[in-house]
């Protein structure tokens, strides 16, 4: 197993780590909405990517309807029984 002959000095350690910093974030302006977004990512405000609708935004009514309990109680209590073994 390779073992260093001398202790690495803080100067050499820091010089080695000089390239480990985080890069800057690049942003592109959306052509239609004019908002900033990351390149090759979906525009979260519109849900568009490369001219196609990827994410469909739900309206407030649809969000409220999801949170409510189902009206039919038979569907919620319905169980599936395993087939009888021979």
C-alpha positions in Angstrom: 0.0 0.0 0.0 1.3 3.4 -0.9 2.0 5.7 2.0 3.0 9.4 1.8 6.6 10.1 2.9 5.7 13.5 4.3 2.7 15.3 5.6 0.9 17.4 2.9 1.2 21.1 3.9 -1.9 23.3 4.1 -0.6 25.3 1.1 -0.3 22.2 -1.2 -3.7 20.9 0.1 -5.4 24.2 -0.7 -3.7 24.5 -4.1 -5.1 21.0 -4.9 -8.6 22.1 -3.8 -8.5 25.4 -5.8 -10.6 23.8 -8.6 -13.2 22.1 -6.3 -15.3 25.3 -6.1 -18.9 25.3 -7.4 -19.5 26.7 -10.8 -21.8 29.6 -11.6 -25.4 28.9 -12.7 -26.2 29.7 -16.3 -29.7 30.9 -17.2 -31.4 31.5 -20.5 -34.3 33.9 -21.1 -37.4 32.1 -22.3 -38.5 33.3 -25.7 -42.3 33.4 -25.0 -42.6 34.3 -21.3 -39.3 36.2 -21.0 -38.6 34.5 -17.6 -35.2 33.1 -16.8 -34.8 29.3 -16.8 -32.0 26.8 -16.9 -30.9 25.6 -20.3 -32.3 22.1 -21.3 -34.8 22.3 -18.4 -38.6 22.7 -18.3 -39.9 26.2 -17.8 -41.8 25.7 -14.5 -44.0 28.8 -14.9 -45.5 27.6 -18.2 -44.7 23.8 -18.2 -43.2 24.1 -21.7 -40.0 22.4 -23.0 -38.8 22.9 -26.6 -42.1 24.2 -27.8 -44.2 21.3 -26.3 -46.5 21.3 -23.3 -44.9 18.9 -20.8 -46.5 19.8 -17.4 -50.2 20.6 -17.3 -50.9 23.1 -14.5 -53.9 22.1 -12.4 -56.5 24.7 -11.5 -57.4 25.6 -8.0 -60.7 23.6 -8.3 -58.9 20.5 -9.4 -56.4 20.7 -6.4 -59.3 21.1 -4.0 -61.2 18.2 -5.5 -58.1 15.9 -5.0 -58.0 16.6 -1.2 -61.6 15.7 -0.6 -62.7 12.2 0.4 -64.4 10.0 -2.2 -68.2 10.2 -2.3 -68.8 6.4 -2.8 -67.8 4.5 0.4 -68.1 1.1 -1.3 -65.1 1.8 -3.5 -62.9 2.7 -0.6 -63.8 -0.4 1.5 -63.6 -2.8 -1.5 -61.0 -5.5 -0.9 -59.6 -8.0 -3.3 -59.6 -11.6 -2.0 -56.8 -14.0 -2.8 -57.9 -17.1 -4.8 -58.5 -20.2 -2.8 -55.5 -22.5 -2.8 -56.1 -26.2 -3.9 
